[in-house]
Amino acid sequence: MRVRVLIPIAFAAALAAQPPAVRPEGRGPAGFGQLATYLSLSSQQVSDLRQLRADAAQALRPARTDVAAKAKALRQLLQTQNPDPAAVGQATLDLRTARQQVAKARQDYRKQALAKLTPEQQTRLQALAEAQQRMPEARQARALGLIEGAPMAGRMAAMRGRARWRAAQ
């Protein structure tokens, strides 16, 4: 019994003694240094893309709010005792239209962002997009040891899987 109590306390103490993690450049939504290096983006291109993204996010905010409100209205309508089929149909169409507007705004942003890239950069970006499509296969090959990858990521996933298995028992 004492061992079960002492192990988590020792683990927590060891974690508390660790220095805070430093976010490497290019990680997270604000930084994309690795992408800038891969595509050979100029500082002006980086600045333009960041500004374009900020403008697009601000422009999309009302449309996303509209989608959320229409989805909520549809859910509420469907939760009533006897929902009116015509009202449900209209609410569904309204939600679909709002989602299409968001999708169109995203497509417009993407066209503007791609226009900031040179043809060579667009080619490299396309290769990156194609590689992204193969990520599930790459994770499976890494899990089988066929290719090398980040070993800690695999161990952490395995540990989470074991923890879920134990919790289910």
DRENDO-1510 file (C-alpha; in Angstrom, 1 decimal, always signed):
<recs>
REC; n; res; u; v; w
REC; 1; MET; +0.0; +0.0; +0.0 .
REC; 2; ARG; +2.8; +2.4; +0.9 .
REC; 3; VAL; +4.5; +1.7; -2.4 .
REC; 4; ARG; +1.4; +2.7; -4.4 .
REC; 5; VAL; +1.3; +6.0; -2.6 .
REC; 6; LEU; +5.0; +6.8; -2.7 .
REC; 7; ILE; +5.5; +6.1; -6.5 .
REC; 8; PRO; +3.0; +8.8; -7.7 .
REC; 9; ILE; +4.5; +11.3; -5.1 .
REC; 10; ALA; +8.0; +10.5; -6.3 .
REC; 11; PHE; +7.0; +10.9; -10.0 .
REC; 12; ALA; +5.3; +14.2; -9.3 .
REC; 13; ALA; +8.3; +15.5; -7.5 .
REC; 14; ALA; +10.5; +14.5; -10.4 .
REC; 15; LEU; +8.3; +16.3; -12.8 .
REC; 16; ALA; +8.2; +19.4; -10.7 .
REC; 17; ALA; +12.0; +19.5; -10.6 .
REC; 18; GLN; +12.2; +19.6; -14.4 .
REC; 19; PRO; +12.9; +22.9; -16.1 .
REC; 20; PRO; +9.9; +24.3; -18.1 .
REC; 21; ALA; +9.7; +23.1; -21.7 .
REC; 22; VAL; +10.8; +25.6; -24.3 .
REC; 23; ARG; +8.6; +25.8; -27.4 .
REC; 24; PRO; +10.9; +25.3; -30.4 .
REC; 25; GLU; +10.7; +27.7; -33.3 .
REC; 26; GLY; +8.1; +26.5; -35.9 .
REC; 27; ARG; +5.9; +24.7; -33.4 .
REC; 28; GLY; +2.3; +25.7; -32.8 .
REC; 29; PRO; +0.0; +27.9; -34.7 .
REC; 30; ALA; +2.0; +31.1; -34.3 .
REC; 31; GLY; +5.3; +29.8; -35.6 .
REC; 32; PHE; +6.1; +28.1; -38.8 .
REC; 33; GLY; +9.8; +28.5; -39.1 .
REC; 34; GLN; +10.3; +25.0; -40.4 .
REC; 35; LEU; +7.8; +25.6; -43.2 .
REC; 36; ALA; +9.5; +28.9; -44.0 .
REC; 37; THR; +12.8; +27.1; -44.3 .
REC; 38; TYR; +11.4; +24.2; -46.3 .
REC; 39; LEU; +9.7; +26.6; -48.8 .
REC; 40; SER; +12.5; +29.2; -48.7 .
REC; 41; LEU; +10.0; +31.9; -47.8 .
REC; 42; SER; +11.3; +35.5; -47.6 .
REC; 43; SER; +10.6; +37.5; -44.5 .
REC; 44; GLN; +8.2; +39.6; -46.6 .
REC; 45; GLN; +6.3; +36.5; -47.6 .
REC; 46; VAL; +6.1; +35.3; -44.0 .
REC; 47; SER; +4.8; +38.7; -42.9 .
REC; 48; ASP; +2.3; +38.8; -45.8 .
REC; 49; LEU; +1.0; +35.3; -45.0 .
REC; 50; ARG; +0.7; +36.0; -41.3 .
REC; 51; GLN; -1.3; +39.2; -42.0 .
REC; 52; LEU; -3.5; +37.5; -44.6 .
REC; 53; ARG; -4.2; +34.7; -42.1 .
REC; 54; ALA; -5.1; +37.2; -39.3 .
REC; 55; ASP; -7.4; +39.1; -41.7 .
REC; 56; ALA; -9.0; +35.9; -42.9 .
REC; 57; ALA; -9.6; +34.7; -39.3 .
REC; 58; GLN; -11.2; +38.0; -38.4 .
REC; 59; ALA; -13.4; +37.9; -41.5 .
REC; 60; LEU; -14.5; +34.3; -40.8 .
REC; 61; ARG; -15.4; +35.0; -37.1 .
REC; 62; PRO; -19.0; +36.2; -37.9 .
REC; 63; ALA; -19.6; +33.4; -40.4 .
REC; 64; ARG; -18.4; +30.8; -37.8 .
REC; 65; THR; -20.7; +32.3; -35.2 .
REC; 66; ASP; -23.6; +32.1; -37.7 .
REC; 67; VAL; -22.8; +28.4; -38.3 .
REC; 68; ALA; -22.8; +27.7; -34.6 .
REC; 69; ALA; -26.1; +29.5; -34.0 .
REC; 70; LYS; -27.8; +27.7; -36.9 .
REC; 71; ALA; -26.4; +24.3; -35.7 .
REC; 72; LYS; -27.7; +25.1; -32.2 .
REC; 73; ALA; -31.1; +26.1; -33.6 .
REC; 74; LEU; -31.4; +22.9; -35.6 .
REC; 75; ARG; -30.4; +20.8; -32.5 .
REC; 76; GLN; -33.0; +22.5; -30.4 .
REC; 77; LEU; -35.6; +22.0; -33.1 .
REC; 78; LEU; -34.8; +18.3; -33.3 .
REC; 79; GLN; -35.1; +17.9; -29.5 .
REC; 80; THR; -38.7; +19.1; -29.4 .
REC; 81; GLN; -41.4; +16.6; -28.9 .
REC; 82; ASN; -42.8; +16.7; -32.5 .
REC; 83; PRO; -40.4; +18.7; -34.7 .
REC; 84; ASP; -42.0; +20.3; -37.7 .
REC; 85; PRO; -40.5; +18.6; -40.8 .
REC; 86; ALA; -40.7; +21.8; -42.8 .
REC; 87; ALA; -38.9; +23.8; -40.1 .
REC; 88; VAL; -36.3; +21.0; -39.7 .
REC; 89; GLY; -35.7; +21.0; -43.5 .
REC; 90; GLN; -35.4; +24.8; -43.6 .
REC; 91; ALA; -33.0; +24.8; -40.6 .
REC; 92; THR; -30.9; +22.1; -42.3 .
REC; 93; LEU; -30.7; +24.1; -45.5 .
REC; 94; ASP; -29.8; +27.3; -43.6 .
REC; 95; LEU; -27.0; +25.5; -41.8 .
REC; 96; ARG; -25.7; +24.0; -45.1 .
REC; 97; THR; -25.7; +27.4; -46.7 .
REC; 98; ALA; -23.8; +28.9; -43.8 .
REC; 99; ARG; -21.2; +26.1; -43.9 .
REC; 100; GLN; -20.8; +26.6; -47.6 .
REC; 101; GLN; -20.1; +30.3; -47.0 .
REC; 102; VAL; -17.4; +29.4; -44.5 .
REC; 103; ALA; -15.9; +26.9; -47.0 .
REC; 104; LYS; -15.9; +29.5; -49.7 .
REC; 105; ALA; -14.2; +32.0; -47.5 .
REC; 106; ARG; -11.5; +29.4; -46.7 .
REC; 107; GLN; -11.0; +28.7; -50.4 .
REC; 108; ASP; -10.7; +32.4; -51.1 .
REC; 109; TYR; -8.0; +32.7; -48.3 .
REC; 110; ARG; -6.1; +29.7; -49.7 .
REC; 111; LYS; -6.1; +31.2; -53.2 .
REC; 112; GLN; -4.8; +34.5; -51.9 .
REC; 113; ALA; -2.1; +32.7; -49.8 .
REC; 114; LEU; -1.0; +30.5; -52.7 .
REC; 115; ALA; -0.7; +33.7; -54.8 .
REC; 116; LYS; +2.0; +34.9; -52.4 .
REC; 117; LEU; +4.2; +31.9; -53.3 .
REC; 118; THR; +6.5; +31.4; -56.2 .
REC; 119; PRO; +5.8; +28.5; -58.6 .
REC; 120; GLU; +8.8; +26.6; -57.1 .
REC; 121; GLN; +7.4; +27.2; -53.6 .
REC; 122; GLN; +4.0; +26.0; -54.8 .
REC; 123; THR; +5.5; +22.8; -56.2 .
REC; 124; ARG; +7.3; +22.1; -52.8 .
REC; 125; LEU; +4.0; +22.8; -51.0 .
REC; 126; GLN; +2.2; +20.3; -53.2 .
REC; 127; ALA; +4.8; +17.7; -52.4 .
REC; 128; LEU; +4.3; +18.4; -48.7 .
REC; 129; ALA; +0.5; +18.0; -49.1 .
REC; 130; GLU; +1.0; +14.7; -50.8 .
REC; 131; ALA; +3.3; +13.5; -48.0 .
REC; 132; GLN; +0.6; +14.5; -45.5 .
REC; 133; GLN; -1.8; +12.2; -47.2 .
REC; 134; ARG; +0.5; +9.3; -46.5 .
REC; 135; MET; +0.8; +9.9; -42.8 .
REC; 136; PRO; -1.4; +7.1; -41.6 .
REC; 137; GLU; +0.7; +4.6; -43.6 .
REC; 138; ALA; +3.9; +6.1; -42.2 .
REC; 139; ARG; +2.7; +5.8; -38.6 .
REC; 140; GLN; +1.8; +2.2; -39.2 .
REC; 141; ALA; +5.2; +1.5; -40.8 .
REC; 142; ARG; +6.9; +3.2; -37.9 .
REC; 143; ALA; +4.8; +1.1; -35.4 .
REC; 144; LEU; +6.0; -2.1; -37.2 .
REC; 145; GLY; +9.6; -0.8; -37.1 .
REC; 146; LEU; +9.9; -0.6; -40.9 .
REC; 147; ILE; +10.9; +3.1; -40.7 .
REC; 148; GLU; +12.5; +5.1; -38.0 .
REC; 149; GLY; +10.6; +7.9; -36.3 .
REC; 150; ALA; +10.3; +9.7; -33.0 .
REC; 151; PRO; +10.7; +6.8; -30.5 .
REC; 152; MET; +9.2; +8.7; -27.6 .
REC; 153; ALA; +6.0; +9.4; -29.5 .
REC; 154; GLY; +5.5; +5.7; -30.1 .
REC; 155; ARG; +6.3; +4.8; -26.5 .
REC; 156; MET; +3.9; +7.5; -25.2 .
REC; 157; ALA; +1.2; +6.2; -27.5 .
REC; 158; ALA; +1.8; +2.7; -26.3 .
REC; 159; MET; +1.7; +3.8; -22.7 .
REC; 160; ARG; -1.6; +5.6; -23.3 .
REC; 161; GLY; -3.0; +2.4; -24.9 .
REC; 162; ARG; -1.9; +0.3; -21.9 .
REC; 163; ALA; -3.5; +2.8; -19.5 .
REC; 164; ARG; -6.8; +2.7; -21.5 .
REC; 165; TRP; -6.6; -1.1; -21.5 .
REC; 166; ARG; -6.1; -1.2; -17.7 .
REC; 167; ALA; -8.9; +1.3; -17.1 .
REC; 168; ALA; -11.2; -0.9; -19.2 .
REC; 169; GLN; -10.5; -3.9; -17.0 .
</recs>
